[in-house]
Structures are given as C-alpha cells and as structure tokens.
C-alpha cells in the first residue's frame, strides 16, 4: 500500500515537473534559464518543483505601465520632452537609453552624490521635513530599527502638518516589518500600502518580480534614489557587515518628474489609482543644467531592458567603463560586451565586495572572473566592510547611480531604476569617489584554480543558478 502510494506520488510529481518545464520553455526570458530549469525539473523533480515555485515564472505579463495605459500621460510625456529638450546633443549616444526607458533625455538637472547612510538619510529627512504638499516614498527594505523608526517619525510629522504622504514597500523585502509599523503610519494619516492587499506577488513564496526600487520624491521638485534601504546595517551598525559602503543621489530638475512617473506607475499597479492631477509635474530647472534621465527596467517590459542598459553603456565606451556592483552574475551578452570593450583598449574595471551577504551569487562571480580577466578586465574586491552601491561610469560622458545590480535578477526579474547623467561634471564627481573606493580595494590576481577549495568547488556549481541570481 505504502509502495503504491509512493509510486503514485512520484508519477504526479513527474507530471508537475513536466508541466513546469513546459512553462519554463514557453516563458523563460533566456534560453540558458529555460535549459537550466528543464534539466533540473526533469532530472530532480523533488528539488526542482519546490524551487520553481519560489523562483520560476520569468515573465510578468500582467504588469500595467501607467504611461502606456493613459492617453493623458502619453501626451504629457511628449509635451515634457519638447519643453525640456537639451539645447545641444550630449556627447554620448542617448538613443538606446531613451528607447528602453520610453522617456527622453532632458536638460536642466542636478545630481548631488550622497556617500553612505549618514549623508543620505540626513538629506532625505531634511527634504521630508521641508515638504509642503506631498511625499512619495518607496523602499525595498524597511526595518523597524533605529533608522526605520526615525523615518516613521518624519513621515508621521509630515502627515500631521497636512502633507499627503504615500508609502510603498515590497512584501518580501519587508517580510519582517511588524504590522504595528504599518498600522501606526496609517493611523497617523500616512497612505501606506499593505503589500498583501495589492496586485502582484504578495508573499515570500514568490521571490521573483520584486520591486527593488528606492524612491523618494518631495513636492515634485526634489527626489532621491540609489542603493540604500532603510535599516541600521545601511548605517554601518552591523557587526556582520561592518562599515556599509553605498551611494545615493539627490536629484533636482525635470528628471525628478521622470522618477515621480515611475513611482506613479508602481502605485497604479498596486492600487489601481492613477496619480496625475494631485502631483506637480513642473520641476524647475537646476542651474547646473546637466542632461539626464531615469532608466527604469523590469520584467514587465517588452525588451530585456535591464541587460540592455548595461550593454548600451559598455558598447559606447571609448576610454573607460567602471562598474561597482555588490553582485557580478552577468548574462552572455553583457559578459561579451565587457570583454570586447577591454580588447578594444577600454579601461574596464569591476568593483565587487570581498565581504559576503549572499553566498551563492558571491561564489558564482568567481566563475566569471577568469574569463573577463583573460580579456584584460580588472576586478577589484572592496574589503573595508560590505559594498552595496550600484554605479556605472563611462568615459567623461555618463554617470549612472541607482538600484540595478549586475546580475540576472536585476536584469530580468526585479523592478529597478537608474539615474543617468550625460554630463562631464557628473562623471568627474563619480570618478572621484570610485577612485577612493578602488584605493580601499584589492585587485584580484589569482585564477579560480588558485582560490581556496570551497571557492574552486562552489563557484562552478553556483554559476548553474546564474539565470535566477
């Protein structure tokens, strides 16, 4: 009897595995991902089926883009493009970035670089305290710790003085955030969305399609984005991670309206509310007059926008490409672009952390290092605490700071956003802080075969999971 039940259960499991394999073939965003899932599901269904439930489903067909749904917003974006067009064309090919973001490069912006948690949250809290009309705030992670409670205090204070405060956070990223935190915000007048009551993935059982964006917009005139979430570890108070190295930016100018539009899209998806009239869409021009744009990417896009962002930046490089990312698990196209750029004589540098926060992607990166180093790419490992910044610098022409990691999860499975400036001064400032980071890093000079045993054995295995890392 027991044997018959076991056989029946195995048959059912195999049928489910075959069905999931078909789903992977028909919906995976890469052929590598499809092949990996099919082999895993068919050969080891007892492991593959549970993991596919967590990590499968590679397209997000139901995500609604507000600017595509609303004729009013489409018309507004066109008028905005004409009103804020650069006086002269940037010394960089902006067309690929405009195509993948469906937004224009615009003039009249400023990007103030904020180094680490103290600078970042001091600037954000000052802006929240100065808000007059509304605050839009979104983080992937918010903790109920010292900095999290300080954020809550500033938001409640703004709501009590009559400011409209809208707050979003991701269900998985904030899985540990107590319900009391939500309820205190809402009882004080803050419009805080409960992730479990919105459309889209709602719980830890669906790890893909996370909203990884970090956005703050105040009165439509100042905005923030970058690598920092809200937690004491981001302030360098974690014994495990030590000094936390991260970068955020404060934005002013018409680019603020673009980041605001991305927030409005996410809000519209979550609630069904289309925020147009309540918001200020006339951000004044900044005196610095940088040409820039927001490049949002995600699994709801028709093209592979996350990977295309990196590919476009790397292919346009003439002198240098410096990339800082906590994870390095690129797809084939981006990997080829990096090697080709280096072979063309471009100074290609990759800055990654020595400290581990997620073991599998950390190990997987070692499986790529030999390949890119053979082409002349330099790999630097930051070892003064954990490095979490997401930065791309190309020549003296492009500086991008935001939320996008250099891995397949950011390329295809999460919603991300990068603030991009096509400006020599922005590039100069970005180069200055990256040079300091390189000075605190160690250049990788060992091949995988020379690494400790756990890395030699673990890296090739971890790379097998690269389509979902």
Phi, psi and omega in degrees: 000312180295320179297319180296319179297319181296318179296317180297318179297321179294321178296315178299318180297319178295321178297316178297319180298318179295319178296316178296323178298319177296319177300319180296317180296319186276342186233351181296143184277351176220153178293326178298318179295320180296312181298316180301314180293317182300311181298315183295315183293318184285320184276332182221067185297329181294337173260319186294319183296310178300319181292324179295326177298327179277319195243357183279195178066082192268359175234147182244079189292337188269355183292130183257127177268117187299321184288343175273333184277335188248118177298327180297317181288321178301314178296322180295321178296320179295316178295321179297320179298315181293322184287337187238020181297140177302144179295321175230154182292136177300153178278055182191142180288101184274346188302317179299323181289323176293323182291315184285333181268342186059032178224154182268154166286132186230156182268175170081031184247164170222141177236110177264122183279132181243118184264118173069179191293318184300310179296317186296308185285334173297316180292318180295315182294324176298319180292319178298320181290336181268357183299138180248324186245309184203159175229132172245123185222133182214127174225148176290319181234131167228126177256151175271065179234198187301309182288327177295319178289329176294319175301314180302319180299316180293322180293316180295320178299319179295316180298321182290338177265012172099005178280135175282121185242119176248132184228133173233146171212156187280142184295322180281314179301326182251031182299331181267002181286121184298147178300331180299328178296312178301310188295324178294321176298310185292322180291342179264005176101001178280133177275081183260121182284134171276112183304332183284350181253007184256172173287159178094180180301135189240353187211177185292346180287346176238100187273344178273170178061037176281148174269102187266006183287150174234108189226133169228127176231131180238118175057015180072011184241340178219143183215160180223144170203166181153205188270345189277131166265186183254102180188153183296332178296329178287349175263007179080024184256014180262128177294329181290314187264340180070211180297120185269119181260118183211166181222133175235169175224146169258128184246141171224155182105184184302338179296337176300322180295329179290315178295325177296321178296321179295318176299317181298323177297314180295321178295318180297317178298318185287324190242340187086354180275127178263105183272107176232295185298324184290350189253155177271119181251019182239063177294129181292153178290141175274150183294335181291335172056045174281143172272127184202181180193166170258133176248097176274143178223159179174170183290352176276352183280152181288326178258171178278073193293325181296311178293323180296328177301308180295317182301315181295318180294316183293316183294335181276350185292140176246327185240317183207151169224112176246125183232128174248127181206140178290341181228142179229090178224070187284161173275178186298318183295314180292322177299316179295320180298319179297313181295319181295320178298315179296319178294336175282354181099006178286141176282098183256121179232138176241124179251119181230163181278148170277326180287142184262132166246322175235115191297315188294309177296328177297316178292317183302325181302324181297335180287345179257339190297317180301317184297315182282328179293328176297333178271359177103000177290137180261131179250125179243137183246113182284124186233019173258068186092185183273136177254126188234002184290153177235101189224138174230128178234127179233121178051220173252025194239332185224131172229124182232130179224133181183224190246355191273118174279164179266067178210168184294332178296315177287326180296322194225340191248343181242157173272126187227173175204138176237134171271121187241128175243127175263077192207136183290325180290319176298320178295320179297315180294322179293317178300323183297315182283330176292324177298322176294322179293320177298325179293338178261011182243167179244130180286130179290124180231011179247141173282167181301323181295342180262357182281164175304158188302318183296331176282317179302318182277324186282327185299311180298324178292316180298326181296333178300335181268008186303326180298340181243010180269000000 
